Amino acid sequence: MNPKFLLITIFTIIGILLISGCINEKKMKEKLGDEILNIGEAVPEGWNYTITQDFVGEVTPADGYGKIATQNSEEISVPHGLWKPVAVVNFVNPNREIGYYPGVETEKKYNPSLQLYFYDITQKQMIMEIVDKEKIYSWCSPIYFDETKNYVIVTSECYINSGINTEEAKNYYSPLERSLKAYFNKYKDAN
């Protein structure tokens, strides 16, 4: 085989792959609304966030709590009774550590954190019915967090500060919650 032809073929294939990657990235951004893509505007100093989407499947473990699998085979839990969301945004403040409950010994370190699940707004009525019905469960039941023109946003007590509900944990979490609520207000009636 001619070396020039081989090089041209290789560069052509690389070019096609790069272009298709850019197109796929653009499509991904088009799928998500600005309230998700620009959520970094609402994140207070010290907090980090990651957006996860394009889930490859749903897993229902024996305990009945749903999980979703990501492209890299990571499993993410879903609030009890709900299904695969459009996206999950994870927030964590790695600069702070919160203690577990007083009197309970644990080696694990906890950081202030929050997971938000974004569902299409057309599913709001069904989600609100599930939120109301699932209140009977004591753990990982869904909680309505907020909504925008495009999404209903859900979390769970077990996804706020890893389920730690002490005053210390609430104090670290509350600035993030206030900032996100103000941010989502901008998208309630946006065009």
C-alpha positions in Angstrom: 0.0 0.0 0.0 1.2 3.5 -0.9 2.3 5.4 2.3 0.8 8.6 1.0 -2.5 6.9 0.5 -2.3 5.4 4.0 -1.6 8.8 5.6 -4.5 10.4 3.7 -6.8 7.7 4.7 -5.8 7.9 8.4 -6.2 11.7 8.4 -9.5 11.5 6.7 -10.8 9.0 9.3 -9.5 11.1 12.2 -11.2 14.2 10.6 -14.5 12.4 10.3 -14.3 11.2 13.9 -13.5 14.7 15.2 -16.3 16.3 13.2 -18.8 13.6 14.3 -17.7 14.2 17.9 -18.3 17.9 17.6 -21.7 17.3 16.0 -22.6 14.9 18.8 -21.5 17.4 21.5 -23.6 20.1 19.8 -26.6 17.7 19.7 -26.1 16.9 23.4 -26.1 20.6 24.3 -29.2 21.2 22.2 -31.0 18.5 24.1 -30.5 20.1 27.4 -32.0 23.5 28.3 -30.1 26.5 29.3 -31.1 26.1 32.9 -29.0 22.9 33.0 -26.2 23.9 30.7 -25.6 27.3 32.5 -26.2 26.0 36.0 -22.7 27.0 37.0 -23.9 30.6 37.2 -25.8 29.6 40.4 -23.1 27.7 42.1 -21.6 29.5 45.1 -17.9 29.7 45.6 -16.4 26.4 46.9 -19.0 24.2 45.3 -18.3 22.0 42.2 -20.9 20.4 40.0 -21.2 17.7 37.3 -23.9 17.1 34.8 -24.7 13.5 33.8 -27.0 12.5 31.0 -27.3 10.0 28.2 -28.0 7.1 30.5 -27.7 3.6 28.9 -30.2 1.8 31.0 -32.2 1.4 34.2 -31.4 -1.1 36.9 -33.9 -2.3 39.5 -32.0 -3.9 42.4 -33.6 -6.3 44.8 -34.3 -3.5 47.4 -36.7 -1.8 44.9 -34.8 1.5 44.7 -34.2 2.4 41.1 -30.8 3.1 39.6 -29.7 4.3 36.2 -26.5 3.3 34.4 -24.3 5.8 32.7 -22.2 5.4 29.6 -19.2 4.4 31.7 -21.2 1.8 33.7 -21.5 3.9 36.8 -24.8 3.5 38.6 -26.7 6.5 40.0 -29.6 6.0 42.4 -32.9 7.6 41.6 -35.4 8.8 44.2 -37.9 6.1 45.1 -40.7 5.5 42.6 -39.1 7.6 39.8 -37.4 6.7 36.6 -34.6 7.8 34.3 -34.4 11.6 34.2 -33.2 13.9 31.4 -30.2 14.8 33.5 -28.7 14.6 37.0 -26.7 17.5 38.4 -24.4 16.6 41.3 -23.1 19.3 43.6 -20.4 18.9 46.2 -18.4 21.3 48.3 -15.0 19.5 48.6 -13.6 22.3 50.9 -15.9 21.4 53.8 -16.5 18.3 55.8 -19.6 17.6 57.8 -19.8 15.3 60.7 -22.1 12.4 60.8 -24.7 12.3 63.5 -23.5 12.9 67.0 -22.7 9.7 68.8 -22.3 7.7 65.7 -18.7 6.7 64.8 -17.8 6.4 61.2 -14.5 6.5 59.3 -16.2 7.9 56.2 -15.8 11.6 55.4 -18.8 13.6 54.2 -18.9 16.8 52.2 -21.9 19.1 51.8 -23.7 17.8 48.6 -26.9 17.8 46.6 -28.2 15.8 43.6 -30.9 17.2 41.4 -32.9 15.2 38.9 -34.4 17.0 35.9 -37.5 15.6 34.3 -39.5 17.0 31.3 -42.1 19.5 32.6 -44.8 17.5 30.7 -44.3 14.8 33.4 -45.0 17.2 36.3 -48.4 16.0 37.2 -47.3 12.3 37.3 -44.2 13.2 39.3 -46.2 15.3 41.8 -48.5 12.3 42.3 -45.5 10.0 42.9 -43.9 12.6 45.3 -47.2 12.6 47.3 -47.6 8.8 47.2 -44.0 8.1 48.1 -44.1 10.1 51.4 -44.9 6.9 53.2 -41.3 5.8 52.7 -38.8 6.9 55.2 -35.7 7.0 52.9 -35.0 8.3 49.4 -38.5 9.4 48.8 -38.7 12.1 46.1 -39.0 15.7 47.1 -40.1 18.5 44.7 -37.2 20.9 44.6 -38.3 23.5 41.9 -39.3 23.8 38.3 -38.6 25.8 35.2 -40.5 26.2 31.9 -38.8 23.0 30.7 -38.2 20.9 33.7 -39.6 19.7 37.0 -36.6 19.3 39.4 -36.6 16.6 42.1 -34.2 15.5 44.8 -34.5 13.4 48.0 -33.5 13.8 51.6 -30.9 11.1 51.1 -29.4 13.2 48.2 -29.0 16.3 50.3 -25.7 16.1 52.3 -25.7 12.3 51.9 -28.8 12.2 54.1 -27.2 14.0 57.0 -29.7 16.4 58.4 -27.7 18.1 61.3 -27.6 21.9 61.8 -24.0 21.9 60.6 -25.0 20.2 57.4 -28.0 22.5 56.8 -25.8 25.6 57.3 -23.3 24.5 54.6 -26.1 23.4 52.2 -28.5 26.4 52.6 -26.5 28.9 50.5 -26.5 26.5 47.6 -30.2 25.9 47.9 -31.0 29.7 48.0 -28.8 30.4 45.0 -30.3 27.6 42.9 -33.9 28.7 43.8 -33.1 32.2 42.6 -31.4 30.9 39.5 -34.4 28.6 38.6 -36.8 31.6 39.0 -35.2 33.2 35.9 -36.3 30.2 33.9 -39.9 29.9 35.0 -41.4 31.9 32.2 -38.4 32.3 29.9 -39.0 32.1 26.2 
